[in-house]
Structures are given as structure tokens and as C-alpha cells.
Amino acid sequence: MCGTYRANTSCVQIEAGNEEVILCDAGTGIRDFALAQPESASPKTYHIFISHLHWDHIQGFPFFSPAYVPGNRIIFHGFHKETEAALRAQMAAPYFPVPFESMHADIEFDIREPGDSFRVGDVTIRTIKQQHPGDSWGYRFEQDDQCVIYSTDSEHGPEARNPNYRFVDFFQGADILIFDGQYTFQQATTDKRNWGHSDHITAVELAARAQVKQLIIFHHEPAHEDSDIEKVHAGSLQFQSSYNQENYPQRNSLFPRRIILAYDGLVIHA
């Protein structure tokens, strides 16, 4: 199943090879995820890691069919104390015809304090607070020697050029980095400054400094046509090819072996 770059809102599955399902955010993509799953006679556990509570990151949950199945267990993980209230409010009249109470799965809320980490089976999840209105959180999933990072709705301003920028350590050595590249570099540094999103050029620079293997540009600008997004992406690839380590001695020149645009149905192997 696939679509254009601007189809569903944020939802990513982290496949860890076990029975428990790991999802990042509950945008409209969570509905398509549920529809694509084979029917199961046995109950399942779904772990949903919430970056933040803006509507495009939770609006798919009322359509998440496993939440209506008795015996299923759904655990929301995150840092926003208003998580349960926000999910209930979007299903209250007059916004939605089916109330939250109609969901018969066991729904839990695991709300942590800043700096906390998580575990799901043999997967360790580290976290980082991100710059975004209302705060957002990035998640680093580690299993054995593999690592996937989900870092959306995060702005990286001039401080990102500092040698000891904390995200470089958080991203370090990741097999896959899913990174918010909503804006062009010009937008991110001028009229969209302090809007809480980043750009393709910064994505490439930080991934290079952190020696990330695969970079996935995520959370595209809704106002852009597909051709606009591809044009911005082509510019970031050109920037990669012309990067001059001599001019930037404090940065690492080991670029990701793959830099691609996220789209509905994309599957990435570490």
C-alpha cells in the first residue's frame, strides 16, 4: 500500500520481531496500519509512543480497529500528562459519533518524567526532549546491535551547529533515522523560525555528524506538491555530493548510504 508524500498523518511501525506491536504516534496512518493487519484470534498488545499531542499525531486513534476488540491491550507511552484527556476529548460529541468508552480493549497510559527510558521486551527505548510548541519527544529504539530513531516535530536552530550539540549523541550510529524535514533551509531559518520543524539540509548535516546509516526525511510540508518535495530533496542530495570537509573540519563527512523521502507504505530494513 502506498501513496503520495502528503497522504496520511504521522504513524510509524517499528518491527522488533516479536508479538508486541510498537507504533510511533497515532495519526491517520494508524487506521491503514490496522486495515493491513491479518485477523488474529488471539489478543495483542500495542505500544503507542506519542511524540506530542497536536491533532495530526493523534487524530487516527478513533479509527484504530484493535481498540474496539475486547482482550487487546493498548499502552500509550509518553511525557504529556494530558494524553488521556486529549484522546477522550477528540471522541466526545460533537466531534465524533463514537465515544472513547466504546473502545473495549484495555487502554493504559504510561506517562513518564523527562529523562525516563522504556523497555518493550528486549527493545530499549531512550528519549530526548525536542524543540516544538508544547514540547515533543524523540525516541531511540535499540535491539541487539540495531537502532531506529523516530524524531519528528523537532526544530534545530543555529545551536545545531555547535560541536557538542546533544542530538548528535542521540542520533549516533543509528541504522535508521526518521527525521522531520518539513521545510526548506530558507524557510526554516527565516519565516518559519520557531515553528517547531526542521529542514532537509540540517537533516543531512546532523546525520553525517552522527554517522547515521539511513536517513528518512519525514513530515513533509502539506502546502507542497509532490514535485516541490522532490525538488527540495534533490537539493539536499546535491548538498551531500558537494559537501567539503575542508570547509567544515568540526563535522563528520561520513554521509548516510541512503537518503530517501518517506511515503505511505514505505518499508525500511536496517
ABEGO torsion letter per residue (X at the ends): XBBBAABBBBBBBBBAGBABBBBBEABAAAAAAAAABBBBABBBBBBBBBABABAAAAAAAAABAAAABBGBBBBBBEABAAAAAAAAAAABOAABABBAAABABBBBBBBBBBGBBBBBEABBBBBBBBBBBGEBBBBBBBBEABBBBBBBGBBBBAAAABAABAAAAAABGBABBBBBBABBAAAAABAABGAGBBBAAAAAAAAAAAGBABBBBBGBBAABBAAAAAAAAAAAAAAAAABBAAABAABBABBBABBBBBBBGBBBBX
